Amino acid sequence: MLLRADMDALPIEEMSDVPYVSQNRGVMHACGHDGHTSMLLAATRLLAERRGGFAGNVKLMFQPAEEGGAGALRMIEEGLLDDPHVDAAFAEHVSPLHFTGQVALRAGPVMAAADHITITVHGKGGHAARPQYAVDPIVVAAHIVTALQTILSREVAALDQAVITIANIESGTTFNVIPDTARLRGTVRTYKPEVQDLIEKRITEIAQGVAAAMRATAEVVYKRNYPAVVNHQEGIDLMQLTVSEVLGPEAPVVQDPLMGAEDFSFVLQRVPGAMVHLGVRHASWPEQRPIHNSAFDLDEEALPLGAALMTATALRYLSRQE
């Protein structure tokens, strides 16, 4: 079986190859990867101390490049799940949404598929004081951003979860020159493949249609990055029992589906298992301290709980295979 921790984002020398990873080397990551690594290291020690008490093998997956680099897929391609063969896989991610002592679990889809969009609008540059002689790509880009949201409000069923976010627009160099081009970058999050197909198709049609209506053109690059994380029922059942046993019957709570993404999805496509979310919000904090935010923090009292949970999950699973 396999236990996994994500260690960091992309290696710095590879960041330039992934368009939506920040190029600012000073940006903090703040996603809890240091906590994940610490907990799995502690679980490694606990399992090593009990090596004579269980049969089978436990692989420890210390994975780089989770944030956009698909490190899990690279490790799978390099033989992670082979020699010896992996029969099940489990992971935990810190959750500032839940208090220390809680573990959020859910069978089925629990984290969304994540895709990346790049739209390049080609207009015609000119003097800012004479826009009638130009085709302003910034105005076209603004209309595209607004129009894309109609996909969610008018084309995706209200009960289907989806997100389209344009998070970056780049154009121009000064205040009085209309530029030739504008570039938009963003992300799409979905659960259902048919919704993913619809959104990919309509983003291209809308971007190119809006651009054409305003005398510009648009190039659309749509890249499918991570599939949805789908927890197996048997994996969640095992972890639910383990959480109750290790942390108490009040510890398991229901996990709402999240629109965040995780490349542990590639592992769960190949072997049964589950990813759960470990509460790291201290009881005294009036508000959560969210991930991917400069205010992120985790209650370090949660770390030994996570280590114990991963250790007990491995021991419980292996005991069932004897």
Backbone torsions as a table, in degrees:
resi	resn	phi	psi	omega
1	MET	NA	168.4	-174.1
2	LEU	-130.9	137.4	170.4
3	LEU	-117.0	137.6	-172.2
4	ARG	-125.0	143.7	168.8
5	ALA	-135.2	136.3	173.6
6	ASP	-90.9	130.3	-171.2
7	MET	-91.1	-38.6	-172.8
8	ASP	-164.2	-176.2	173.5
9	ALA	-84.8	-158.2	-178.3
10	LEU	-63.9	144.9	167.4
11	PRO	-53.7	141.8	-170.8
12	ILE	-59.0	-32.2	-177.4
13	GLU	-73.5	-13.3	-179.3
14	GLU	-101.9	-4.0	-173.4
15	MET	-60.9	-34.5	-175.7
16	SER	-66.7	-17.5	-178.0
17	ASP	-85.2	-9.1	-178.9
18	VAL	-116.5	110.4	-168.1
19	PRO	-64.4	-25.5	-174.2
20	TYR	-103.5	11.1	170.3
21	VAL	-91.7	132.5	-174.7
22	SER	-57.1	137.5	175.4
23	GLN	-88.8	-3.2	177.6
24	ASN	-80.8	108.1	-174.9
25	ARG	-67.4	-10.7	-178.9
26	GLY	-93.4	-3.0	-177.6
27	VAL	-71.8	131.3	176.9
28	MET	-77.0	152.9	-177.9
29	HIS	-86.6	-53.9	171.7
30	ALA	58.1	52.2	177.2
31	CYS	-124.4	2.3	176.9
32	GLY	88.6	9.5	-177.6
33	HIS	-63.4	-32.4	176.4
34	ASP	-64.2	-37.1	176.3
35	GLY	-66.7	-41.0	178.5
36	HIS	-60.4	-45.6	-179.3
37	THR	-63.9	-43.1	179.6
38	SER	-60.7	-43.4	-178.5
39	MET	-66.7	-39.7	-179.7
40	LEU	-71.9	-34.0	174.2
41	LEU	-61.8	-42.7	178.1
42	ALA	-64.6	-40.8	177.5
43	ALA	-63.4	-36.3	177.0
44	THR	-59.3	-45.5	179.3
45	ARG	-63.9	-44.1	-179.7
46	LEU	-63.0	-40.6	178.8
47	LEU	-68.5	-39.1	178.9
48	ALA	-62.6	-37.5	178.8
49	GLU	-67.3	-19.6	-178.6
50	ARG	-111.6	19.0	-172.4
51	ARG	-56.3	-33.4	-179.4
52	GLY	-79.5	-4.8	-174.2
53	GLY	-101.4	3.3	177.7
54	PHE	-145.2	153.9	178.1
55	ALA	-101.7	149.1	178.8
56	GLY	106.1	-175.6	-176.7
57	ASN	-122.7	145.0	173.3
58	VAL	-121.1	122.4	174.2
59	LYS	-95.6	137.1	177.5
60	LEU	-106.4	117.7	-174.8
61	MET	-101.0	95.9	175.0
62	PHE	-94.0	101.4	-164.9
63	GLN	-107.2	125.1	171.4
64	PRO	-86.1	172.1	167.6
65	ALA	60.6	41.4	176.1
66	GLU	-75.4	-33.8	-174.4
67	GLU	-82.5	76.7	174.3
68	GLY	95.7	-15.5	-176.8
69	GLY	-95.1	-3.7	178.9
70	ALA	52.8	47.6	179.4
71	GLY	-60.2	-33.1	178.4
72	ALA	-62.4	-43.8	179.7
73	LEU	-63.4	-41.1	178.3
74	ARG	-61.6	-42.4	179.6
75	MET	-66.2	-37.4	176.7
76	ILE	-63.2	-44.7	179.7
77	GLU	-62.6	-26.7	179.5
78	GLU	-93.0	9.9	170.8
79	GLY	103.0	15.7	-177.3
80	LEU	-53.4	-40.6	-172.6
81	LEU	-91.3	6.4	-176.9
82	ASP	-116.7	161.2	167.0
83	ASP	47.4	68.9	2.7
84	PRO	-84.6	157.2	-179.5
85	HIS	-63.7	139.3	177.6
86	VAL	-92.5	126.7	-178.3
87	ASP	-96.4	-22.2	-179.2
88	ALA	-158.6	155.9	-177.5
89	ALA	-142.2	141.5	-177.4
90	PHE	-138.2	147.0	178.6
91	ALA	-149.6	159.0	173.2
92	GLU	-134.8	148.6	177.4
93	HIS	-128.0	139.8	179.0
94	VAL	-64.8	147.4	-179.6
95	SER	-134.0	109.9	174.3
96	PRO	-73.9	-5.1	176.5
97	LEU	-76.9	-18.4	-174.2
98	HIS	-122.3	149.7	-177.3
99	PHE	-79.2	153.9	175.4
100	THR	-54.3	132.4	-176.3
101	GLY	101.1	-11.7	176.3
102	GLN	-102.9	149.2	173.5
103	VAL	-134.2	124.6	-177.7
104	ALA	-94.2	128.9	-176.7
105	LEU	-131.3	149.9	175.5
106	ARG	-159.9	131.0	173.0
107	ALA	-81.9	154.0	179.6
108	GLY	82.9	-159.5	-177.8
109	PRO	-62.9	126.7	-176.9
110	VAL	-128.8	-23.6	174.5
111	MET	-136.3	148.6	-167.0
112	ALA	-82.9	160.1	166.1
113	ALA	-70.0	145.4	-176.9
114	ALA	-125.6	123.0	177.9
115	ASP	-119.6	160.1	-178.2
116	HIS	-120.4	134.7	179.5
117	ILE	-115.7	138.1	166.2
118	THR	-129.0	123.7	177.9
119	ILE	-119.7	121.6	177.8
120	THR	-109.9	117.6	-179.7
121	VAL	-96.6	127.3	177.7
122	HIS	-107.7	115.7	177.0
123	GLY	-115.3	-140.9	178.2
124	LYS	-143.0	117.7	-177.2
125	GLY	-69.2	164.4	178.8
126	GLY	178.8	-175.2	179.5
127	HIS	-76.0	137.7	-178.4
128	ALA	-62.6	-23.8	179.9
129	ALA	-84.1	-9.2	-179.5
130	ARG	-130.1	62.5	-175.8
131	PRO	-64.6	-18.7	-178.6
132	GLN	-66.4	-17.9	178.7
133	TYR	-97.6	4.4	-178.1
134	ALA	-122.9	171.8	168.6
135	VAL	-123.6	104.2	-168.6
136	ASP	-77.7	109.6	-178.3
137	PRO	-70.6	-21.2	178.9
138	ILE	-70.2	-42.9	176.8
139	VAL	-63.6	-42.2	177.9
140	VAL	-61.2	-44.3	-179.9
141	ALA	-60.8	-40.8	179.4
142	ALA	-61.9	-41.0	178.4
143	HIS	-67.4	-36.2	178.6
144	ILE	-64.9	-44.1	179.3
145	VAL	-56.4	-46.4	-179.8
146	THR	-66.4	-43.7	-176.7
147	ALA	-65.2	-34.1	-178.6
148	LEU	-61.9	-29.4	-178.9
149	GLN	-70.2	-17.6	176.6
150	THR	-70.6	-18.5	175.4
151	ILE	-60.6	-44.7	-177.8
152	LEU	-73.2	-40.7	-173.8
153	SER	-81.5	-21.7	-173.6
154	ARG	-129.4	-6.2	-176.6
155	GLU	-125.8	-28.3	176.0
156	VAL	-91.6	134.4	-179.6
157	ALA	-57.4	142.5	-174.0
158	ALA	-59.3	-29.3	-178.4
159	LEU	-88.6	-4.0	176.0
160	ASP	-92.8	131.9	-178.0
161	GLN	-85.8	132.1	177.4
162	ALA	-160.3	151.3	178.2
163	VAL	-136.4	134.6	167.8
164	ILE	-123.1	117.7	179.1
165	THR	-127.5	121.8	168.8
166	ILE	-92.1	110.8	-171.3
167	ALA	-106.1	-4.6	-176.8
168	ASN	-150.0	128.4	172.8
169	ILE	-129.2	129.7	179.9
170	GLU	-127.8	127.8	177.9
171	SER	-169.2	144.0	172.7
172	GLY	75.1	165.4	-178.8
173	THR	-131.6	-12.3	-177.2
174	THR	-154.1	-179.3	-169.6
175	PHE	-87.0	-17.9	-170.9
176	ASN	-123.3	22.0	177.5
177	VAL	-129.3	124.1	172.3
178	ILE	-76.3	125.1	-176.7
179	PRO	-79.3	170.6	177.4
180	ASP	-81.9	-32.6	-172.6
181	THR	-136.3	161.1	171.1
182	ALA	-140.2	141.5	179.5
183	ARG	-121.2	131.2	177.6
184	LEU	-115.0	138.6	176.2
185	ARG	-132.4	142.5	-178.7
186	GLY	-164.1	-168.6	-176.7
187	THR	-136.5	151.2	174.2
188	VAL	-120.9	133.6	178.1
189	ARG	-122.8	129.1	-178.7
190	THR	-144.7	167.6	172.2
191	TYR	-114.2	-42.0	-175.3
192	LYS	-92.4	134.0	177.9
193	PRO	-56.8	-36.4	-178.7
194	GLU	-68.8	-31.7	175.2
195	VAL	-70.8	-40.7	176.4
196	GLN	-59.4	-44.8	178.9
197	ASP	-61.9	-44.7	-179.9
198	LEU	-60.3	-47.8	-176.4
199	ILE	-65.1	-42.5	178.4
200	GLU	-58.6	-46.3	-179.1
201	LYS	-63.2	-45.8	-174.0
202	ARG	-74.8	-30.2	175.9
203	ILE	-60.4	-45.2	179.6
204	THR	-64.3	-46.6	-178.0
205	GLU	-63.8	-43.2	-177.7
206	ILE	-69.5	-45.4	-179.2
207	ALA	-60.5	-45.9	-179.4
208	GLN	-71.7	-35.3	179.4
209	GLY	-68.9	-44.7	177.7
210	VAL	-62.1	-43.9	-179.7
211	ALA	-61.1	-45.1	-179.1
212	ALA	-63.1	-38.7	179.6
213	ALA	-65.1	-20.8	-178.2
214	MET	-112.1	21.9	174.3
215	ARG	69.0	23.9	176.9
216	ALA	-119.9	-179.6	173.0
217	THR	-128.5	160.9	-179.8
218	ALA	-139.7	133.9	172.1
219	GLU	-105.3	134.2	-177.8
220	VAL	-121.6	126.2	172.8
221	VAL	-115.3	118.6	-178.7
222	TYR	-116.7	116.7	-177.2
223	LYS	-115.7	124.8	175.5
224	ARG	-85.7	119.1	-173.6
225	ASN	-100.1	-75.3	-176.2
226	TYR	-111.6	137.3	170.4
227	PRO	-75.1	171.1	178.4
228	ALA	-68.2	148.0	172.5
229	VAL	-82.1	119.6	-179.2
230	VAL	-120.1	108.8	179.4
231	ASN	-76.6	138.2	177.6
232	HIS	-81.4	141.8	-176.9
233	GLN	-59.3	-42.3	-178.2
234	GLU	-66.3	-32.7	177.0
235	GLY	-68.0	-42.8	178.1
236	ILE	-67.3	-39.2	178.3
237	ASP	-59.4	-44.0	-179.9
238	LEU	-65.0	-43.7	-177.9
239	MET	-70.7	-33.0	177.8
240	GLN	-61.9	-44.8	176.9
241	LEU	-62.2	-41.2	-177.7
242	THR	-67.7	-43.0	178.4
243	VAL	-60.1	-45.8	179.9
244	SER	-62.2	-38.6	-178.8
245	GLU	-70.8	-41.9	-173.4
246	VAL	-84.3	-42.4	-173.0
247	LEU	-109.1	-9.5	178.5
248	GLY	110.5	157.7	-174.9
249	PRO	-65.7	-19.1	179.5
250	GLU	-87.7	-7.3	-174.1
251	ALA	-71.1	-42.4	-178.6
252	PRO	-69.3	131.7	174.8
253	VAL	-131.9	159.0	-177.7
254	VAL	-77.6	129.8	177.7
255	GLN	-88.1	122.6	171.3
256	ASP	-72.9	147.1	176.0
257	PRO	-58.4	140.1	-178.3
258	LEU	-110.8	148.8	177.0
259	MET	-92.1	-2.0	169.9
260	GLY	-69.4	165.9	-175.8
261	ALA	-125.1	163.5	-175.6
262	GLU	-154.4	133.5	179.9
263	ASP	-82.3	2.0	168.9
264	PHE	-63.2	-14.7	175.6
265	SER	-56.5	-35.4	179.6
266	PHE	-64.4	-35.5	177.7
267	VAL	-67.6	-47.0	-176.6
268	LEU	-70.5	-15.1	171.9
269	GLN	-71.4	-21.1	-172.5
270	ARG	-108.7	-30.0	179.9
271	VAL	-137.8	151.3	177.9
272	PRO	-69.6	155.3	179.4
273	GLY	161.6	-157.4	-176.3
274	ALA	-163.9	154.4	168.3
275	MET	-118.8	132.2	178.3
276	VAL	-120.8	168.0	-177.8
277	HIS	-117.7	121.7	-175.5
278	LEU	-92.7	121.5	179.1
279	GLY	-63.5	133.3	-179.3
280	VAL	-132.4	16.8	178.3
281	ARG	-91.1	120.8	179.2
282	HIS	-66.8	143.1	-176.6
283	ALA	-60.2	-23.7	-177.5
284	SER	-86.3	-8.9	-178.0
285	TRP	-78.6	121.7	-178.4
286	PRO	-69.1	-24.2	179.0
287	GLU	-134.2	156.3	174.2
288	GLN	-68.3	156.0	177.4
289	ARG	-116.6	90.6	-162.4
290	PRO	-72.4	155.9	176.0
291	ILE	-70.1	161.8	-178.3
292	HIS	56.3	42.3	-176.7
293	ASN	-150.6	145.5	-178.2
294	SER	-65.4	-17.0	179.2
295	ALA	-91.5	3.2	-176.8
296	PHE	-57.7	139.3	173.8
297	ASP	-155.3	158.5	174.4
298	LEU	-134.9	146.8	177.5
299	ASP	-75.6	113.1	-175.6
300	GLU	-67.1	-12.7	174.3
301	GLU	-68.2	-15.7	178.2
302	ALA	-78.4	-20.5	-173.6
303	LEU	-62.9	-48.0	177.5
304	PRO	-64.0	-28.3	176.9
305	LEU	-66.1	-43.9	178.1
306	GLY	-63.9	-40.2	178.3
307	ALA	-63.7	-43.3	178.9
308	ALA	-63.7	-38.8	-179.3
309	LEU	-64.6	-45.0	179.8
310	MET	-65.1	-40.5	178.5
311	THR	-63.0	-48.6	-178.0
312	ALA	-65.6	-33.5	176.9
313	THR	-62.4	-46.1	178.7
314	ALA	-61.3	-46.1	-177.7
315	LEU	-65.4	-40.1	-179.8
316	ARG	-66.0	-44.3	-179.4
317	TYR	-62.4	-46.8	-177.8
318	LEU	-66.1	-33.6	179.1
319	SER	-65.9	-28.3	179.2
320	ARG	-77.1	-17.1	-176.9
321	GLN	-91.3	-8.2	-176.9
322	GLU	-69.6	NA	NA
